Amino acid sequence: MASDMTSGMERIAREMSRHNRLLDKQTVLLYMITNAVLQIRDDLNKKESHKEKRPSMKSVAKSVKK
């Protein structure tokens, strides 16, 4: 009976350890994905802000015609 209890506790300890390793991997993956998404957002924001600062083709054409 005591050996059954010991083996059960060992099994639970192994399962908890496995579960913790999976949680660690999920945390790392979530961190990597979050960083990638934030980098993409920043890149898109830079492009948008650069696009807004650049004069449009129409305004350039108007100034050339004058």
Long-range contacts (C-beta under 8 A, 24 or more apart in sequence): none
